[in-house]
Amino acid sequence: MKHLKEILSKVNIQEVKQGDVLVTNLRHYQKLTETNEALKRVVHGLHTGITGDFLAMDIRQALHFLGEITGQITSDDLLENIFAKFCIGK
């Protein structure tokens, strides 16, 4: 129990309860943060009357960030997409 308190104090958490979710992978944390920002833009857009096209872009972006965590979107997919759209000589 002493070690648990030491670990929690290092990460500035007072207590971990059953059912709490801890993200221990930095890349996952970054993607979740990016997902949260995209979803905040969706909520803001809903409140301000942004058109559905713009809302859909942010929703797709949120799904993309989650897909990078789950493996549905891979770096190879991203590179292939970039080269397919932007490479000269295609």
N, CA, C and O atoms as a GROMACS GRO file, in nm:
protein
  360
    1MET      N    1   0.082  -0.119   0.000
    1MET     CA    2   0.000   0.000   0.000
    1MET      C    3   0.087   0.125   0.000
    1MET      O    4   0.049   0.227  -0.059
    2LYS      N    5   0.202   0.119   0.065
    2LYS     CA    6   0.292   0.234   0.070
    2LYS      C    7   0.340   0.271  -0.070
    2LYS      O    8   0.350   0.389  -0.104
    3HIS      N    9   0.371   0.170  -0.151
    3HIS     CA   10   0.420   0.196  -0.286
    3HIS      C   11   0.312   0.262  -0.372
    3HIS      O   12   0.341   0.350  -0.453
    4LEU      N   13   0.189   0.219  -0.354
    4LEU     CA   14   0.078   0.278  -0.429
    4LEU      C   15   0.066   0.427  -0.397
    4LEU      O   16   0.049   0.508  -0.488
    5LYS      N   17   0.076   0.464  -0.271
    5LYS     CA   18   0.067   0.605  -0.232
    5LYS      C   19   0.182   0.686  -0.291
    5LYS      O   20   0.164   0.800  -0.332
    6GLU      N   21   0.302   0.626  -0.294
    6GLU     CA   22   0.417   0.694  -0.353
    6GLU      C   23   0.396   0.718  -0.502
    6GLU      O   24   0.424   0.827  -0.553
    7ILE      N   25   0.346   0.618  -0.571
    7ILE     CA   26   0.321   0.631  -0.716
    7ILE      C   27   0.214   0.737  -0.740
    7ILE      O   28   0.231   0.822  -0.827
    8LEU      N   29   0.106   0.732  -0.665
    8LEU     CA   30  -0.001   0.829  -0.683
    8LEU      C   31   0.045   0.971  -0.655
    8LEU      O   32   0.002   1.064  -0.723
    9SER      N   33   0.132   0.988  -0.556
    9SER     CA   34   0.182   1.122  -0.526
    9SER      C   35   0.270   1.174  -0.641
    9SER      O   36   0.274   1.295  -0.665
   10LYS      N   37   0.341   1.086  -0.709
   10LYS     CA   38   0.426   1.127  -0.821
   10LYS      C   39   0.345   1.177  -0.940
   10LYS      O   40   0.389   1.267  -1.012
   11VAL      N   41   0.228   1.120  -0.960
   11VAL     CA   42   0.145   1.160  -1.074
   11VAL      C   43   0.033   1.254  -1.034
   11VAL      O   44  -0.059   1.279  -1.112
   12ASN      N   45   0.041   1.307  -0.914
   12ASN     CA   46  -0.053   1.406  -0.864
   12ASN      C   47  -0.197   1.354  -0.861
   12ASN      O   48  -0.291   1.427  -0.895
   13ILE      N   49  -0.213   1.229  -0.820
   13ILE     CA   50  -0.345   1.170  -0.803
   13ILE      C   51  -0.358   1.133  -0.656
   13ILE      O   52  -0.269   1.069  -0.600
   14GLN      N   53  -0.467   1.173  -0.596
   14GLN     CA   54  -0.486   1.146  -0.454
   14GLN      C   55  -0.533   1.004  -0.428
   14GLN      O   56  -0.497   0.944  -0.327
   15GLU      N   57  -0.615   0.951  -0.519
   15GLU     CA   58  -0.676   0.822  -0.494
   15GLU      C   59  -0.716   0.759  -0.627
   15GLU      O   60  -0.756   0.829  -0.720
   16VAL      N   61  -0.704   0.629  -0.636
   16VAL     CA   62  -0.755   0.556  -0.752
   16VAL      C   63  -0.864   0.464  -0.702
   16VAL      O   64  -0.845   0.382  -0.612
   17LYS      N   65  -0.981   0.481  -0.763
   17LYS     CA   66  -1.096   0.401  -0.722
   17LYS      C   67  -1.122   0.293  -0.826
   17LYS      O   68  -1.082   0.306  -0.942
   18GLN      N   69  -1.189   0.188  -0.786
   18GLN     CA   70  -1.226   0.083  -0.878
   18GLN      C   71  -1.310   0.143  -0.990
   18GLN      O   72  -1.404   0.219  -0.964
   19GLY      N   73  -1.278   0.108  -1.112
   19GLY     CA   74  -1.351   0.160  -1.226
   19GLY      C   75  -1.286   0.283  -1.289
   19GLY      O   76  -1.324   0.322  -1.399
   20ASP      N   77  -1.188   0.345  -1.221
   20ASP     CA   78  -1.117   0.458  -1.279
   20ASP      C   79  -1.033   0.411  -1.397
   20ASP      O   80  -0.987   0.297  -1.400
   21VAL      N   81  -1.015   0.499  -1.493
   21VAL     CA   82  -0.934   0.468  -1.609
   21VAL      C   83  -0.807   0.552  -1.603
   21VAL      O   84  -0.812   0.674  -1.589
   22LEU      N   85  -0.694   0.484  -1.613
   22LEU     CA   86  -0.565   0.554  -1.617
   22LEU      C   87  -0.502   0.528  -1.752
   22LEU      O   88  -0.496   0.414  -1.799
   23VAL      N   89  -0.454   0.633  -1.815
   23VAL     CA   90  -0.386   0.619  -1.943
   23VAL      C   91  -0.237   0.628  -1.914
   23VAL      O   92  -0.187   0.729  -1.865
   24THR      N   93  -0.167   0.520  -1.944
   24THR     CA   94  -0.025   0.514  -1.911
   24THR      C   95   0.065   0.525  -2.033
   24THR      O   96   0.187   0.526  -2.020
   25ASN      N   97   0.006   0.534  -2.151
   25ASN     CA   98   0.081   0.544  -2.275
   25ASN      C   99   0.072   0.689  -2.324
   25ASN      O  100  -0.037   0.741  -2.344
   26LEU      N  101   0.186   0.754  -2.341
   26LEU     CA  102   0.188   0.895  -2.380
   26LEU      C  103   0.120   0.918  -2.514
   26LEU      O  104   0.046   1.016  -2.530
   27ARG      N  105   0.144   0.830  -2.610
   27ARG     CA  106   0.082   0.846  -2.742
   27ARG      C  107  -0.071   0.836  -2.730
   27ARG      O  108  -0.143   0.914  -2.792
   28HIS      N  109  -0.119   0.743  -2.651
   28HIS     CA  110  -0.263   0.730  -2.630
   28HIS      C  111  -0.319   0.856  -2.563
   28HIS      O  112  -0.426   0.904  -2.600
   29TYR      N  113  -0.246   0.907  -2.465
   29TYR     CA  114  -0.290   1.029  -2.396
   29TYR      C  115  -0.301   1.145  -2.496
   29TYR      O  116  -0.398   1.220  -2.494
   30GLN      N  117  -0.201   1.158  -2.583
   30GLN     CA  118  -0.203   1.266  -2.682
   30GLN      C  119  -0.321   1.251  -2.777
   30GLN      O  120  -0.389   1.349  -2.809
   31LYS      N  121  -0.346   1.128  -2.824
   31LYS     CA  122  -0.458   1.105  -2.916
   31LYS      C  123  -0.592   1.128  -2.847
   31LYS      O  124  -0.685   1.179  -2.910
   32LEU      N  125  -0.604   1.090  -2.720
   32LEU     CA  126  -0.726   1.116  -2.646
   32LEU      C  127  -0.747   1.266  -2.626
   32LEU      O  128  -0.860   1.315  -2.632
   33THR      N  129  -0.640   1.338  -2.601
   33THR     CA  130  -0.647   1.483  -2.587
   33THR      C  131  -0.691   1.547  -2.719
   33THR      O  132  -0.776   1.637  -2.720
   34GLU      N  133  -0.634   1.500  -2.830
   34GLU     CA  134  -0.674   1.552  -2.961
   34GLU      C  135  -0.819   1.518  -2.992
   34GLU      O  136  -0.892   1.599  -3.050
   35THR      N  137  -0.861   1.398  -2.954
   35THR     CA  138  -1.002   1.358  -2.972
   35THR      C  139  -1.093   1.451  -2.893
   35THR      O  140  -1.195   1.498  -2.943
   36ASN      N  141  -1.055   1.478  -2.769
   36ASN     CA  142  -1.134   1.566  -2.683
   36ASN      C  143  -1.146   1.706  -2.744
   36ASN      O  144  -1.254   1.765  -2.743
   37GLU      N  145  -1.037   1.758  -2.797
   37GLU     CA  146  -1.040   1.891  -2.859
   37GLU      C  147  -1.133   1.892  -2.981
   37GLU      O  148  -1.210   1.987  -3.000
   38ALA      N  149  -1.126   1.788  -3.063
   38ALA     CA  150  -1.214   1.780  -3.180
   38ALA      C  151  -1.360   1.773  -3.137
   38ALA      O  152  -1.446   1.837  -3.198
   39LEU      N  153  -1.389   1.697  -3.032
   39LEU     CA  154  -1.527   1.686  -2.985
   39LEU      C  155  -1.575   1.816  -2.920
   39LEU      O  156  -1.693   1.849  -2.927
   40LYS      N  157  -1.484   1.889  -2.856
   40LYS     CA  158  -1.521   2.021  -2.803
   40LYS      C  159  -1.561   2.114  -2.917
   40LYS      O  160  -1.654   2.193  -2.903
   41ARG      N  161  -1.490   2.105  -3.031
   41ARG     CA  162  -1.525   2.187  -3.147
   41ARG      C  163  -1.664   2.148  -3.199
   41ARG      O  164  -1.740   2.234  -3.242
   42VAL      N  165  -1.696   2.019  -3.195
   42VAL     CA  166  -1.828   1.973  -3.239
   42VAL      C  167  -1.936   2.033  -3.149
   42VAL      O  168  -2.034   2.089  -3.198
   43VAL      N  169  -1.918   2.023  -3.018
   43VAL     CA  170  -2.017   2.077  -2.924
   43VAL      C  171  -2.031   2.227  -2.943
   43VAL      O  172  -2.142   2.280  -2.945
   44HIS      N  173  -1.917   2.296  -2.956
   44HIS     CA  174  -1.922   2.441  -2.978
   44HIS      C  175  -1.997   2.472  -3.108
   44HIS      O  176  -2.078   2.564  -3.113
   45GLY      N  177  -1.968   2.395  -3.212
   45GLY     CA  178  -2.036   2.414  -3.339
   45GLY      C  179  -2.186   2.391  -3.330
   45GLY      O  180  -2.264   2.462  -3.394
   46LEU      N  181  -2.226   2.294  -3.251
   46LEU     CA  182  -2.369   2.268  -3.233
   46LEU      C  183  -2.437   2.387  -3.166
   46LEU      O  184  -2.550   2.422  -3.200
   47HIS      N  185  -2.368   2.447  -3.070
   47HIS     CA  186  -2.425   2.562  -2.997
   47HIS      C  187  -2.427   2.689  -3.082
   47HIS      O  188  -2.511   2.776  -3.060
   48THR      N  189  -2.336   2.700  -3.177
   48THR     CA  190  -2.327   2.823  -3.257
   48THR      C  191  -2.388   2.809  -3.396
   48THR      O  192  -2.387   2.904  -3.474
   49GLY      N  193  -2.442   2.691  -3.427
   49GLY     CA  194  -2.511   2.675  -3.555
   49GLY      C  195  -2.420   2.649  -3.674
   49GLY      O  196  -2.456   2.682  -3.787
   50ILE      N  197  -2.305   2.592  -3.651
   50ILE     CA  198  -2.215   2.558  -3.762
   50ILE      C  199  -2.283   2.455  -3.851
   50ILE      O  200  -2.359   2.371  -3.802
   51THR      N  201  -2.257   2.460  -3.980
   51THR     CA  202  -2.321   2.366  -4.073
   51THR      C  203  -2.274   2.223  -4.047
   51THR      O  204  -2.167   2.200  -3.990
   52GLY      N  205  -2.355   2.131  -4.091
   52GLY     CA  206  -2.325   1.989  -4.072
   52GLY      C  207  -2.196   1.945  -4.136
   52GLY      O  208  -2.130   1.855  -4.085
   53ASP      N  209  -2.157   2.008  -4.248
   53ASP     CA  210  -2.032   1.972  -4.314
   53ASP      C  211  -1.912   1.996  -4.223
   53ASP      O  212  -1.821   1.914  -4.214
   54PHE      N  213  -1.913   2.110  -4.156
   54PHE     CA  214  -1.802   2.142  -4.066
   54PHE      C  215  -1.804   2.054  -3.941
   54PHE      O  216  -1.700   2.012  -3.891
   55LEU      N  217  -1.924   2.025  -3.891
   55LEU     CA  218  -1.935   1.935  -3.778
   55LEU      C  219  -1.882   1.797  -3.814
   55LEU      O  220  -1.811   1.734  -3.736
   56ALA      N  221  -1.916   1.751  -3.934
   56ALA     CA  222  -1.872   1.619  -3.980
   56ALA      C  223  -1.720   1.611  -3.989
   56ALA      O  224  -1.661   1.507  -3.960
   57MET      N  225  -1.656   1.720  -4.028
   57MET     CA  226  -1.509   1.722  -4.036
   57MET      C  227  -1.449   1.697  -3.898
   57MET      O  228  -1.356   1.617  -3.883
   58ASP      N  229  -1.501   1.765  -3.797
   58ASP     CA  230  -1.448   1.748  -3.661
   58ASP      C  231  -1.481   1.610  -3.606
   58ASP      O  232  -1.400   1.550  -3.535
   59ILE      N  233  -1.598   1.558  -3.638
   59ILE     CA  234  -1.634   1.423  -3.594
   59ILE      C  235  -1.541   1.321  -3.659
   59ILE      O  236  -1.492   1.229  -3.592
   60ARG      N  237  -1.516   1.337  -3.788
   60ARG     CA  238  -1.422   1.247  -3.857
   60ARG      C  239  -1.284   1.255  -3.796
   60ARG      O  240  -1.216   1.153  -3.781
   61GLN      N  241  -1.241   1.375  -3.762
   61GLN     CA  242  -1.110   1.391  -3.701
   61GLN      C  243  -1.103   1.320  -3.566
   61GLN      O  244  -1.003   1.255  -3.535
   62ALA      N  245  -1.208   1.332  -3.486
   62ALA     CA  246  -1.212   1.262  -3.357
   62ALA      C  247  -1.204   1.112  -3.378
   62ALA      O  248  -1.130   1.043  -3.308
   63LEU      N  249  -1.280   1.060  -3.474
   63LEU     CA  250  -1.276   0.917  -3.504
   63LEU      C  251  -1.138   0.875  -3.554
   63LEU      O  252  -1.091   0.765  -3.523
   64HIS      N  253  -1.075   0.961  -3.629
   64HIS     CA  254  -0.941   0.932  -3.679
   64HIS      C  255  -0.842   0.917  -3.563
   64HIS      O  256  -0.763   0.822  -3.560
   65PHE      N  257  -0.847   1.010  -3.468
   65PHE     CA  258  -0.755   1.003  -3.353
   65PHE      C  259  -0.780   0.876  -3.272
   65PHE      O  260  -0.685   0.811  -3.228
   66LEU      N  261  -0.907   0.840  -3.252
   66LEU     CA  262  -0.938   0.716  -3.181
   66LEU      C  263  -0.890   0.595  -3.260
   66LEU      O  264  -0.843   0.497  -3.203
   67GLY      N  265  -0.903   0.602  -3.392
   67GLY     CA  266  -0.857   0.494  -3.478
   67GLY      C  267  -0.707   0.473  -3.470
   67GLY      O  268  -0.658   0.361  -3.487
   68GLU      N  269  -0.633   0.580  -3.444
   68GLU     CA  270  -0.489   0.566  -3.428
   68GLU      C  271  -0.455   0.489  -3.301
   68GLU      O  272  -0.352   0.421  -3.295
   69ILE      N  273  -0.541   0.497  -3.200
   69ILE     CA  274  -0.518   0.422  -3.076
   69ILE      C  275  -0.557   0.276  -3.097
   69ILE      O  276  -0.484   0.186  -3.056
   70THR      N  277  -0.672   0.254  -3.159
   70THR     CA  278  -0.724   0.118  -3.172
   70THR      C  279  -0.657   0.039  -3.284
   70THR      O  280  -0.673  -0.083  -3.293
   71GLY      N  281  -0.582   0.108  -3.367
   71GLY     CA  282  -0.514   0.038  -3.476
   71GLY      C  283  -0.593   0.038  -3.605
   71GLY      O  284  -0.547  -0.018  -3.705
   72GLN      N  285  -0.708   0.100  -3.606
   72GLN     CA  286  -0.785   0.107  -3.730
   72GLN      C  287  -0.721   0.203  -3.828
   72GLN      O  288  -0.738   0.190  -3.949
   73ILE      N  289  -0.646   0.299  -3.777
   73ILE     CA  290  -0.569   0.391  -3.860
   73ILE      C  291  -0.423   0.367  -3.825
   73ILE      O  292  -0.383   0.380  -3.710
   74THR      N  293  -0.345   0.332  -3.924
   74THR     CA  294  -0.203   0.306  -3.898
   74THR      C  295  -0.119   0.412  -3.966
   74THR      O  296  -0.167   0.484  -4.053
   75SER      N  297   0.005   0.420  -3.926
   75SER     CA  298   0.097   0.515  -3.989
   75SER      C  299   0.109   0.486  -4.138
   75SER      O  300   0.120   0.578  -4.218
   76ASP      N  301   0.108   0.357  -4.175
   76ASP     CA  302   0.116   0.322  -4.316
   76ASP      C  303  -0.004   0.375  -4.392
   76ASP      O  304   0.009   0.423  -4.505
   77ASP      N  305  -0.123   0.366  -4.330
   77ASP     CA  306  -0.243   0.421  -4.393
   77ASP      C  307  -0.229   0.571  -4.415
   77ASP      O  308  -0.264   0.624  -4.520
   78LEU      N  309  -0.176   0.639  -4.313
   78LEU     CA  310  -0.159   0.784  -4.323
   78LEU      C  311  -0.061   0.819  -4.434
   78LEU      O  312  -0.087   0.909  -4.515
   79LEU      N  313   0.052   0.750  -4.439
   79LEU     CA  314   0.152   0.778  -4.542
   79LEU      C  315   0.098   0.750  -4.681
   79LEU      O  316   0.120   0.828  -4.774
   80GLU      N  317   0.026   0.639  -4.695
   80GLU     CA  318  -0.033   0.606  -4.824
   80GLU      C  319  -0.130   0.713  -4.868
   80GLU      O  320  -0.133   0.752  -4.985
   81ASN      N  321  -0.210   0.761  -4.775
   81ASN     CA  322  -0.307   0.865  -4.805
   81ASN      C  323  -0.238   0.995  -4.846
   81ASN      O  324  -0.279   1.060  -4.943
   82ILE      N  325  -0.132   1.032  -4.774
   82ILE     CA  326  -0.058   1.154  -4.807
   82ILE      C  327   0.003   1.144  -4.946
   82ILE      O  328  -0.010   1.236  -5.027
   83PHE      N  329   0.070   1.033  -4.972
   83PHE     CA  330   0.135   1.017  -5.103
   83PHE      C  331   0.034   1.010  -5.216
   83PHE      O  332   0.059   1.061  -5.325
   84ALA      N  333  -0.079   0.946  -5.192
   84ALA     CA  334  -0.181   0.934  -5.294
   84ALA      C  335  -0.239   1.070  -5.331
   84ALA      O  336  -0.274   1.093  -5.447
   85LYS      N  337  -0.249   1.160  -5.234
   85LYS     CA  338  -0.314   1.288  -5.259
   85LYS      C  339  -0.217   1.398  -5.299
   85LYS      O  340  -0.255   1.491  -5.371
   86PHE      N  341  -0.091   1.389  -5.254
   86PHE     CA  342  -0.003   1.503  -5.272
   86PHE      C  343   0.122   1.478  -5.355
   86PHE      O  344   0.194   1.573  -5.387
   87CYS      N  345   0.149   1.355  -5.391
   87CYS     CA  346   0.271   1.329  -5.468
   87CYS      C  347   0.254   1.373  -5.612
   87CYS      O  348   0.152   1.349  -5.676
   88ILE      N  349   0.357   1.439  -5.661
   88ILE     CA  350   0.359   1.485  -5.799
   88ILE      C  351   0.394   1.366  -5.887
   88ILE      O  352   0.475   1.281  -5.848
   89GLY      N  353   0.334   1.358  -6.003
   89GLY     CA  354   0.367   1.252  -6.097
   89GLY      C  355   0.272   1.135  -6.092
   89GLY      O  356   0.297   1.032  -6.155
   90LYS      N  357   0.165   1.147  -6.020
   90LYS     CA  358   0.066   1.037  -6.016
   90LYS      C  359  -0.028   1.053  -6.132
   90LYS      O  360  -0.119   0.972  -6.149
   0.00000   0.00000   0.00000
